[in-house]
């Protein structure tokens, strides 16, 4: 079970949009729409921001959106704000054997 | 308001068994599915296992041979045992609710260090 591949770091300026990729295989990301994304500020607990590829839990800003194409899922943050500076993790269900796998995480810096 | 509290020894010796308990309050443990996730210091998240209300359990295949998870509805406890620990098992261990194919509610986590 290998971790999903995410860029280690990304940066953007306030107001810009940024897209974080999450690449897996036909056994995980490519097999279904069970991909979720988590935001983790330093020293804090991870927070679910996207589930089922492109659904936002109640209370999550609509500046966060998700998509998927083939074996790669993506998280887009529009209108970057200073508070978006955090680590972001993707996660995907694996059908066989049933399990979950996380991405290695992306450290987002807002310049 | 639901609250998840992880508890257990913070220091475990190599080759011994790590044992943690998650106490669920403000919600019925029998109404949801529950997951353990860990995070080594300065590193990313790692899935450990999910216990479903149906009785089924999903495991991280790389940890399955060493992991036992269980639900105790009478005590509202969700437990983790990890055997034969090494320094690589040093991590913050999180108790997490699994709902709608997402890990939507996280405990504060507890740092467990493996060291002699």
Interface residues (C-beta under 8 A of the other chain):
Chain A: X1 X3 X34 X36 X38 X45 X46 X47 X48 X51 X52 X57 X89 X91 X93 X97 X98 X99 X100 X101 X102 X103 X104 X105
Chain B: X35 X37 X44 X45 X46 X47 X50 X58 X59 X60 X61 X62 X94 X100 X101 X102 X103 X104 X106 X107 X108 X109
